[in-house]
Amino acid sequence: MTIPAKSVMTTDLVTVSPETTVAEAARRMLTHHVTAVPVVDPDSRPLGLVSEGDVMRHFGAQFQSKRAQWLRLLAEGERLAPEFLAEIRLNQQHVREIMHTTIFSADQEASLAELADLMLEHGIKRVLILRDGVLVGIVSRADVVRAVVEKLDDLLEPTD
């Protein structure tokens, strides 16, 4: 029997808009115990994805160092306006600036095997599940593993 995505997908979704700040996206991930959030338009159509790794890279030392270099070059020895510095503060940057726009998605009727193949082929951890282009769920690697284990348990149970 084929297991469809709709039977294992998470439907209680945490999403953000492109205008959500990076800090707020990180806060939502922590609050909801998720490792990534889809970026959607007002009609819940996916535009991208932001993961913990994206947030970490954004706040990492290498990014901070490059940012400081660019600001020094921009200033050319002059003092930068406080208004400008306030505008580019890290906690004011938006998700649209760091999100991945390559979206891996499948229909809610896609099989678990198809989703697993997609994840393995592209080295991704989750697949967005769409119905008519609208985000309706997410299937993670953990969801796939859980479904396989449950199916194995069903097959191994003795029948009377």
N, C-alpha and C positions, 0 to 999 in steps of 0.2 A: 504494500500500500504506500502511495506517495503522500508525503506530509507537505501540505501547502504552507507558504509563508504566513498566511493569515491565522493559522492555528498556533504559531509560536511567537509571533511578533509582539513587541511591546507597543501598546496603544496609548498609554498615559504619557504623552510626549512633552518634553521640555524643549521649547524652541526660542529663538531670538530673532530679531529683525536685523537688517544690516546696520541700522542706526544705534543698536544697543552698544554700550561701551564694552570694551574688553574686560574691564574690571567687573561689570555686572554679569557678563557671560560666565566668567570664572566663578562668581558668587552663586549663580544658578546651578552650575555643575556641582559645586560642593554641597549646596543645600539639598539637591535632589539625588545625590550620590550617582551621578552619571559621568562618563568620561568624555563625552562630546555632545554638542547640541547642533541640530540642524538650523540653518539660517533660512528663513522663509519670508515670502512676500505676504501682503495682507490677506491673500486668498489661500494661504498655506501651501503654496507651490515652492518647492525647494530651490534656493539660490546658491547654497553652499553648505559648508560644515566647519565648525570650529571645535577642535579637540583640546584636551589638556596639554598635549605636546605643543600645539600652536601657541597657547597662552604662555607656557614655559619659555619657548623660544622668544616670544615677545618681551618678556620681562628678564631674560637672561643677560649675562654679563657681556656677551659678544654684541647683542643688539644695543645695549646701553652704551658701549664703547663707540660703536659706529654712529649712534645718535649724537653723542657728545662731539665727535669729530666733525660731523656735518654742521652742528650748531656753531662750532668755532670758526669753520670756514665761512659760514653765512654771516657771522658777526664781523668778520674782517677786523678784529681788534676793538670793535666798538661794543658798547653794552646793548644787549638785545632788550627790546621793549617788554616790560612785565606782561602786557596784554598778549603779546605774541607767545611768550613762554607759557602763560596760563592756557592758551589755546592748544598747545601741542603737548601738554602734560600727559604722561602715560595713561593715567586713569581717565583721560578724556578721549583717548583714541577709540575708534569704532570697529566693530566686528568686521565690517566690509573691508577693512585694511589688512586683516590677517586671515580671513576665511579661505578655505580651499573651495574653488568653484567647480572643480571636477567632481561630479556627483555620480556615485554608483548606486543605481536603483533597480528595483524589480517590481513586477506586478504582484499583487497580493495572492495570486494563484500560482506563482512560481514555486517550484519544489524546493525542499530543503537541500537536495543534492545540487540544484542549480545555484542556490545561494552560497553553499560551501565552495563550489567551484569558482564562483565570482570572487569570493574573499581570498581564496588561495592564489588565483591567477593575478590579482592586483595587489596582494599584500595588504588588504584592508581589514578593519576590525568590525565593521558594521555596514549594512546595506539599508538604504532608505526604501520603504515599501510605499508604492504609490497606487492610487486608484484614480484613473482619468487625470493624471498629472498632479494630483493633490496628495500631500503627505498624509498617510493614515497609520503608519507604524515604522518601527525599526527592528531589524533582526541583527543581533550581535553574534559574535563567535560563541559567547557563553550560551545564548539561546539555542544555537545549533547543537552544541555539545549536550546541553540539557535534554533536548528532544531525542537525540540519538540514544542517550543513556536510558531514558524512559521507554523508548521503543525496545531496546535490548531487554530491559526488565520485563516488559510485557511478553516478549518472545520466550524468555527463560522460565517464566512462571509455569508450574505444572498445571495441566488441565485435568479436571475430574472426569 
